[in-house]
Amino acid sequence: MQRPRMEHPPTIFVDMLHKAKRSSMSKFQAATPERLQQLRLEATAHFAPLILREALVRLCRACGSDSLERFEKTMVDQIEALRDEKADFDTMKEFAIEQLYGWIREVRSSPDMTQPLESVDTRRTPGRSEEPQTLEDQLQAGLEDSFPASDPPAVVSTAIPGGSKKLVGTDEVLRQQREKKAENANHSR
């Protein structure tokens, strides 16, 4: 006995999407050009602020909050540079700039805003090693020195800026320990 063939679920879903699209397209086709223009203006007035706000928040997350100031200045300059023969065009530009300031103020006060990006160089200790093995050794030494304390270990670089490399401190001691271990391993073979 042969079972009836069932349509594949994704195909059903695609058919549903096509039907929904056709019904919304028929709404557009039934509308007059004036009604379509009115809907476009209403959609822009309703959704553009939401889209712009989200784009600005993402810009700040990716590039820091100082990018918001650059965006604001650039947009104000572009709006002020626009020219048109409409009687109220200068007033429209003023409203646009006022709206821009409001949107940017809203984004700045948003809980989604991140703090300004900080340069890594300002946080680095002068003379600190960038060698991964040295950093790992310093972390391991800090863990061993602080065990079994409840506080997390602190890795402190004792580098002296401008000093001789022989006076580097922890980096030099750890390097010497590694060399000594390597020598002992070579001698025991």
N, C-alpha and C positions, 0 to 999 in steps of 0.2 A: 504494500500500500504506500502510495506516494504522499508525503506531507505537502500541504499547500506552502508555496514559497512566500516567505515573509519579506517585506521590504526592509532594507538595512536602516537602523535608527538614524545614522548621520544623514542619509538621503532624505528621510522624513523631515529632519530639522532644516536642511537646506531648502526643501520645498516650502516649509512654513515661512522661512525668511523671504523667499521670493514672493510669496503671496502677500506678506506684510509690506514689502517694498512696493509691489504693484498697487496695493490699496493706498499707500501714502502718495505714490506718484499720481494716482488718479485724483487725489485731493489737490495736488499742485496743478494738474492739467485742468481741473474744473475752476480754478481760481482765476480771477481777472488779473491782468498785469499790475493794476493799481493795488490790488489786495496782496499780491506777491511782494511788491515793493514795501508795503506797510509791514508785512510779516518779517521781511529781511531787516527792516529798521528796528522792529520790536525785538527780534532775536539778538541783534547787535547790542541794543541798549540793555537787554537782560543778561546776556551771557559774556559779553566782552569784558566787563569788570572782573568776573570770576576767572576767566581765562588769563587775563593780565596779572591778577593777584597771584595765581598759582605759578605762572611763569617767573614772576619776580622773586617769589620765595625760593624756587628752584635755582634761580640765578645766584641768589645770596648763599645758598647751601654750597653751590659748586665753586663760586668765586669770592665769597666773603661779602660782608655788608658794604664795603667800600665800592663794590660794583654797582650798588643801588644808587649811590651819589653820582657816579659817572653816567649811569642810564638816565637819571633825572636831568642832569645838565644837558646831555645830548638831545633828549626829547624836547626840552624847553627851547633849545636853540633851533631845532628843526621846525617846531610849531611856529615860533616867532618869525622864521624865514619864509614861511608860506605866504603867498599872495593870491588874492582872488578878487573879482570885481563885485562880489555880492555885497550888498549894503551893510549887513551886520557881521561881516567876516571877522573884523577885529574883535568884536564882542564874543564871537564863537571861539576865537583863539584864546581869549581870556578864560572862558569857561573850561576849555580843554586843559589849559595849564592848571587851573584850580582843581579840576578832577584828578589830574596827574599827581599833584601834591597830596590830595586826599588819599589816593590809592597807595602812594609810597609811604605816607604816614601810617596807614593801616598795616602795611606789610612790616614796617619797622617795629610796630607794637605787637606783632603777631607772636604767639608762643612758639611758632614753628621757626622763628628766626634763630640763627646760630650766632655765636659771638664772632667778632672779626677774626680772620685768620692771622695767626701769629707766625712770624718768621722763625724757622727752626734755629737759625744761627743765634738768635738772641737768647735761646734757652740752653745752648750748649756751653759747658764749662770750658774756658780757654785751656788748651793743652790736652783736652780729653782725647783718649784714643778712639779711633773709628774702626779699629781692627776687630772683627767679630770674635776671634778667639780670645783676645784680651778682655773684651766686654763680658764674654761668657765666664772667663776665669774670675773676673771681679765679682760677678753675680754669685758664682759658686763659693768664693771666699766669704762674701757677705752672708750667704745662707749658713755656712759652717760656723762663722763667728757669732751669729745671733741665735743659733739653735740651743735650747728649746724655747726661747723667748716667744711670747705671744704676739709681739709687734712684728710687722713685716720687715725684712732686712733692708738696709739702706746701702746702696752702692755709692761710695764716695771716691772721687778721683782726687788724688793728692798732687796733681800736676801743678808745677810752678810755672806760670807764664813767663816766657823769655829766659827761663833757666836752662841749664845744660841738660841734655837728654839723660845723663847719668843720674840726675837728681829727680827724675820723673816720679819716683815713689812706687805706688802700687803697680803701675805698668811694668816698671823695670824689675821689681821683685818677682812678679808673676812670670815674666819672660825668663828670668834666671832659673826659676823653679822648673819651667818647661825644658830648658836646656839641660838642666841637671838630670831630670827624669830621662830625657833622651840619651844622655851620656851613659847613665846607669843601665839602661836597656841595651845599649850597644856593647858595653863591657861584659854584661852577663851572658851574651850570646857566644 
